[in-house]
Amino acid sequence: MTDIVVRGTCVVLWRHESYDVTLHGWWCRAKFVSIAPMQNSPSGHSSLPSFLAFVRNLRPCGLLKPYIQVRHGQGIHNVEGDKNYKAYLSPDYFDAHLTPLGWQQVDNLRKHVHASGLSKTIDLVITSPLLRTIQTAVGVFGGEGYADKADVLPLMVANAGNSGRAAISSLNCPPIIAVEHCREHLGVHPCDKRRNISDYQFLFPAIDFSPIENDEDVLWKANIRETKEEVAARGLKFMNWLWTRKEKEIAIVTHSGFLFHTLTLFGNDCHPLVKKEICKHFANCELRSMVIVDRSMAGSDDSTTNYPGKIPSGLDLPSDVAVEKKLEKEEPDSGFT
């Protein structure tokens, strides 16, 4: 059963594993979806589209923007880093690419995105400009196999990043753009340093890299690592930028650290268990959906569907108000003036 809870001007739909979180005038309603249980759960394919349909019905008020969060598939750095954290310092993992297992995770997530109907509703895909996230973005949200045509660029050329994968088409899929703001924790770890944009453009011809100003990676520093607070602040700037986009539904392919530190800003007014759930680390190729609402816009525009009533005008005193007024008249005089 679904419960509707009204909180001020916000209507919160609680269903399954759903939570509402608040920060600095934003209201976020997160729906957490784990791919693993979905593989054996028929209902797993229907809950997310139902939630997004609910959001679309509310969206005419102009305050809602749904988006999808995806962490990249397993990278080569994840394998060794899980055994020994110092492996993240190895230059061998510079701009780490997906492992064969990571590509299997991408394939499974792609199946879910198509089976659930998400592939038909997403208007834009935003990816971090690192190899593992770009590979995940094109593998999950890209077109089918690429047929060499002079007038159509592929999203990914064959064997990009030692993938051993065939080229991926840019037809019948949402546009993909690369944005620096949603990169992983910057500095020190070579796996989080990107290559030149000109190199990526050769490997992923149909991706739009124009939002990135510098060809070389000027943000990553070999001896300075971003603080957690700096990552979170960058994440909040990214979310504010998302609000300026005209697309109605956006998918973001990014990183565990970026998502974790950004989401820690939310849920401070929630129950600790809810806060803990919001801030859980993403698994490789995990997908979660969220809706952000700008509370500062609440009441700034009249709804196009509201109706004022009293046309024609007439008496309409509610019965409960009438009873209250009657009781007030019957109260004895206290003698005070």
C-alpha positions as CSV (number, residue, x, y, z in Angstrom):
1,M,0.0,0.0,0.0
2,T,1.2,3.5,-0.7
3,D,1.0,6.3,1.9
4,I,0.7,9.9,0.9
5,V,2.2,12.3,3.5
6,V,1.7,16.1,3.2
7,R,4.5,18.2,4.6
8,G,3.9,21.9,4.2
9,T,3.7,22.5,0.5
10,C,5.4,19.2,-0.4
11,V,3.6,16.0,-1.1
12,V,5.8,13.0,-0.3
13,L,5.1,9.6,-1.8
14,W,6.5,6.8,0.3
15,R,6.7,3.5,-1.4
16,H,9.1,0.6,-0.9
17,E,12.5,2.1,-0.3
18,S,11.7,5.8,-0.7
19,Y,12.9,8.7,1.3
20,D,12.6,12.5,1.2
21,V,15.5,14.7,2.1
22,T,16.0,18.5,2.5
23,L,18.9,20.9,2.1
24,H,19.1,24.7,1.6
25,G,15.7,25.0,0.0
26,W,16.0,21.8,-2.1
27,W,13.6,18.9,-1.5
28,C,14.9,15.6,-2.8
29,R,12.9,12.5,-3.1
30,A,15.1,9.5,-3.7
31,K,14.1,6.1,-5.0
32,F,16.9,3.6,-4.5
33,V,17.2,0.8,-7.0
34,S,19.7,-2.0,-6.9
35,I,20.3,-3.9,-10.1
36,A,21.2,-7.2,-8.3
37,P,17.7,-8.0,-6.8
38,M,16.0,-6.7,-9.9
39,Q,17.4,-9.5,-12.0
40,N,15.1,-12.0,-10.2
41,S,12.3,-9.6,-9.3
42,P,9.6,-8.9,-11.9
43,S,8.3,-6.0,-9.7
44,G,11.7,-4.4,-9.8
45,H,11.2,-3.4,-13.4
46,S,7.9,-1.7,-12.7
47,S,8.5,0.3,-9.5
48,L,10.9,2.9,-11.0
49,P,8.7,3.8,-14.0
50,S,5.7,4.1,-11.7
51,F,7.6,6.5,-9.5
52,L,8.7,8.5,-12.6
53,A,5.2,8.5,-13.9
54,F,4.0,10.0,-10.6
55,V,6.7,12.7,-10.9
56,R,5.6,13.5,-14.5
57,N,2.1,14.1,-13.3
58,L,3.3,16.6,-10.7
59,R,5.9,18.3,-13.0
60,P,3.5,20.9,-14.5
61,C,3.9,22.9,-11.3
62,G,7.5,23.7,-12.6
63,L,9.2,22.7,-9.3
64,L,10.3,19.1,-10.1
65,K,13.2,17.7,-12.0
66,P,13.7,13.9,-12.0
67,Y,17.2,12.5,-12.7
68,I,18.9,9.1,-12.6
69,Q,22.2,8.5,-10.8
70,V,24.5,5.7,-12.0
71,R,27.9,4.7,-10.8
72,H,30.3,3.3,-13.4
73,G,30.9,-0.4,-13.8
74,Q,33.9,-2.1,-12.2
75,G,37.2,-0.5,-13.2
76,I,40.6,-2.1,-13.2
77,H,41.6,0.1,-10.2
78,N,38.6,-1.3,-8.2
79,V,39.9,-4.8,-8.3
80,E,43.4,-4.1,-6.9
81,G,42.2,-1.2,-4.7
82,D,39.8,-3.5,-2.9
83,K,42.8,-5.7,-1.9
84,N,45.2,-2.9,-1.1
85,Y,44.2,0.8,-0.9
86,K,47.7,1.9,-1.9
87,A,47.0,0.5,-5.3
88,Y,45.0,3.6,-6.1
89,L,48.4,5.5,-6.0
90,S,49.7,3.3,-8.9
91,P,50.3,5.1,-12.2
92,D,49.3,1.8,-13.9
93,Y,45.7,2.7,-13.2
94,F,45.8,6.1,-14.9
95,D,42.3,6.9,-16.1
96,A,41.2,3.4,-15.3
97,H,39.0,1.5,-17.9
98,L,36.3,-1.1,-17.2
99,T,37.2,-4.7,-16.5
100,P,35.4,-7.5,-18.4
101,L,33.2,-7.9,-15.3
102,G,32.5,-4.2,-15.5
103,W,31.3,-4.6,-19.0
104,Q,29.0,-7.4,-17.9
105,Q,27.6,-5.1,-15.3
106,V,27.0,-2.5,-18.0
107,D,25.2,-5.1,-20.2
108,N,22.9,-6.0,-17.3
109,L,22.1,-2.4,-16.4
110,R,21.4,-1.8,-20.1
111,K,18.9,-4.6,-20.1
112,H,17.1,-3.2,-17.1
113,V,17.0,0.3,-18.5
114,H,15.3,-1.0,-21.7
115,A,13.0,-3.4,-19.8
116,S,11.9,-0.8,-17.4
117,G,11.1,1.8,-20.1
118,L,13.8,4.3,-18.9
119,S,15.5,4.2,-22.3
120,K,12.4,5.9,-23.8
121,T,12.1,8.7,-21.2
122,I,15.6,10.0,-20.7
123,D,16.3,13.2,-22.6
124,L,20.0,13.6,-21.8
125,V,22.9,11.7,-20.4
126,I,25.7,13.5,-18.5
127,T,28.9,11.7,-17.9
128,S,32.0,12.4,-15.9
129,P,34.9,12.7,-18.5
130,L,36.8,9.7,-17.3
131,L,37.2,6.6,-19.3
132,R,35.3,4.2,-17.0
133,T,32.3,6.5,-16.8
134,I,32.2,7.3,-20.5
135,Q,32.3,3.6,-21.3
136,T,29.5,3.0,-18.9
137,A,27.4,5.8,-20.3
138,V,27.7,4.7,-23.9
139,G,27.2,1.0,-23.0
140,V,24.1,1.6,-20.9
141,F,22.4,4.4,-22.8
142,G,23.9,4.3,-26.3
143,G,22.4,2.9,-29.5
144,E,22.8,-0.6,-30.8
145,G,25.7,-1.9,-32.9
146,Y,27.3,0.7,-35.2
147,A,26.9,0.4,-39.0
148,D,29.6,2.5,-40.7
149,K,27.9,5.4,-42.3
150,A,29.6,8.6,-43.5
151,D,26.9,10.9,-42.1
152,V,26.6,9.2,-38.6
153,L,29.3,9.2,-36.0
154,P,29.7,6.4,-33.5
155,L,29.3,7.0,-29.8
156,M,32.3,4.7,-29.3
157,V,34.8,3.3,-31.7
158,A,35.7,-0.4,-31.6
159,N,38.0,-1.5,-28.8
160,A,38.0,1.9,-27.1
161,G,40.0,1.8,-23.9
162,N,41.1,-1.8,-24.5
163,S,37.5,-2.8,-24.2
164,G,37.4,-5.5,-26.8
165,R,33.9,-4.3,-27.6
166,A,32.4,-3.4,-31.0
167,A,31.6,0.1,-31.9
168,I,28.4,1.6,-30.5
169,S,25.9,3.7,-32.5
170,S,24.7,7.2,-31.7
171,L,21.3,6.5,-33.3
172,N,18.1,6.1,-31.4
173,C,19.6,7.2,-28.0
174,P,19.7,10.4,-26.0
175,P,22.6,12.8,-26.5
176,I,25.5,12.4,-24.1
177,I,27.6,15.3,-22.8
178,A,30.7,15.2,-20.6
179,V,30.9,17.6,-17.7
180,E,33.9,18.2,-15.3
181,H,31.7,19.0,-12.2
182,C,30.7,15.4,-11.6
183,R,34.2,14.0,-11.7
184,E,35.6,11.8,-8.9
185,H,37.5,13.1,-5.9
186,L,40.3,15.1,-7.6
187,G,44.0,14.7,-7.0
188,V,46.8,12.2,-6.0
189,H,45.1,9.1,-7.4
190,P,46.2,8.5,-11.0
191,C,43.0,6.5,-11.7
192,D,41.0,9.8,-11.2
193,K,43.2,11.8,-13.7
194,R,41.6,12.2,-17.1
195,R,43.4,12.1,-20.4
196,N,43.3,14.9,-23.0
197,I,39.9,15.7,-24.3
198,S,41.3,15.4,-27.9
199,D,42.1,11.7,-27.1
200,Y,38.5,11.1,-25.9
201,Q,37.1,12.7,-29.0
202,F,38.8,10.2,-31.1
203,L,37.5,7.3,-29.1
204,F,34.0,8.7,-28.6
205,P,33.2,10.9,-31.6
206,A,29.5,11.5,-31.0
207,I,29.9,12.6,-27.4
208,D,29.7,16.4,-26.7
209,F,32.8,17.5,-24.9
210,S,32.2,21.2,-25.5
211,P,31.3,22.0,-21.8
212,I,35.0,21.2,-20.9
213,E,37.2,24.3,-21.5
214,N,40.7,22.7,-21.3
215,D,42.1,19.9,-23.4
216,E,44.5,18.9,-20.6
217,D,43.5,18.0,-17.1
218,V,44.2,21.2,-15.2
219,L,42.0,20.2,-12.2
220,W,43.9,17.1,-11.0
221,K,47.0,17.7,-8.8
222,A,49.6,15.1,-8.2
223,N,50.2,16.1,-4.5
224,I,46.9,17.8,-3.5
225,R,43.7,15.8,-2.9
226,E,40.3,17.6,-2.7
227,T,38.8,17.7,0.8
228,K,35.5,16.0,1.4
229,E,33.9,19.4,1.9
230,E,35.3,20.6,-1.5
231,V,33.8,17.5,-3.3
232,A,30.5,18.1,-1.6
233,A,30.5,21.8,-2.6
234,R,31.3,20.9,-6.1
235,G,28.5,18.4,-6.1
236,L,26.0,21.0,-4.9
237,K,27.1,23.4,-7.7
238,F,26.5,20.5,-10.1
239,M,23.0,20.0,-8.8
240,N,22.3,23.7,-9.1
241,W,23.6,23.6,-12.7
242,L,21.3,20.6,-13.4
243,W,18.3,22.8,-12.5
244,T,19.2,25.2,-15.3
245,R,19.0,22.4,-18.0
246,K,15.8,22.4,-20.1
247,E,15.7,18.6,-20.4
248,K,12.9,17.0,-18.3
249,E,14.7,13.8,-17.4
250,I,18.5,13.4,-17.1
251,A,20.8,10.5,-16.3
252,I,24.2,11.1,-14.7
253,V,27.0,8.6,-14.9
254,T,29.5,9.4,-12.2
255,H,31.6,8.0,-9.3
256,S,31.1,6.6,-5.8
257,G,33.1,9.2,-4.0
258,F,31.4,12.1,-5.8
259,L,27.9,10.7,-5.1
260,F,28.7,9.8,-1.5
261,H,30.1,13.2,-0.5
262,T,27.4,15.1,-2.4
263,L,24.5,13.1,-0.8
264,T,25.9,13.6,2.7
265,L,24.7,17.2,2.4
266,F,21.1,15.9,2.3
267,G,18.8,14.4,4.9
268,N,20.0,16.3,7.9
269,D,16.4,16.9,9.0
270,C,15.5,13.2,8.6
271,H,15.6,10.3,10.9
272,P,19.2,9.0,11.3
273,L,18.3,5.7,9.7
274,V,17.0,7.5,6.6
275,K,20.1,9.7,6.6
276,K,22.2,6.6,6.7
277,E,20.3,5.0,3.8
278,I,20.6,8.2,1.7
279,C,24.4,8.2,2.1
280,K,25.1,4.6,1.4
281,H,27.9,4.0,-1.1
282,F,26.8,3.0,-4.6
283,A,27.8,-0.4,-5.9
284,N,29.3,-0.6,-9.3
285,C,26.7,0.0,-12.0
286,E,24.0,0.7,-9.4
287,L,21.2,3.0,-10.5
288,R,19.1,5.2,-8.2
289,S,16.5,7.8,-9.2
290,M,15.9,11.1,-7.5
291,V,13.7,14.1,-7.8
292,I,14.8,17.6,-6.9
293,V,12.4,20.3,-6.0
294,D,13.2,24.0,-5.8
295,R,11.3,25.2,-2.7
296,S,12.3,28.8,-3.4
297,M,9.9,28.7,-6.5
298,A,7.0,27.4,-4.5
299,G,4.0,29.7,-5.0
300,S,5.8,31.9,-7.5
301,D,3.6,30.8,-10.4
302,D,-0.1,29.9,-10.4
303,S,-0.8,26.3,-11.3
304,T,-2.3,25.9,-14.8
305,T,-4.8,23.3,-13.4
306,N,-6.0,25.0,-10.2
307,Y,-9.6,26.2,-10.3
308,P,-10.8,29.1,-8.0
309,G,-14.3,27.9,-7.3
310,K,-17.4,30.0,-6.3
311,I,-18.4,30.5,-10.0
312,P,-21.1,31.6,-9.6
313,S,-20.6,32.9,-6.1
314,G,-22.7,31.6,-3.2
315,L,-22.7,30.7,0.5
316,D,-20.1,28.0,1.2
317,L,-19.4,28.1,5.0
318,P,-17.9,24.6,5.9
319,S,-19.9,22.7,8.5
320,D,-16.9,22.4,10.9
321,V,-16.4,26.1,10.8
322,A,-20.1,26.7,11.4
323,V,-19.9,24.4,14.5
324,E,-16.9,26.3,15.9
325,K,-18.7,29.6,15.5
326,K,-21.8,28.2,17.2
327,L,-19.7,27.0,20.2
328,E,-18.0,30.3,20.5
329,K,-21.4,32.1,20.8
330,E,-22.6,29.6,23.4
331,E,-19.5,30.1,25.7
332,P,-20.5,31.9,29.0
333,D,-19.3,35.4,29.6
334,S,-16.2,35.3,31.8
335,G,-16.7,38.7,33.2
336,F,-13.4,40.1,32.0
337,T,-13.3,43.0,29.6
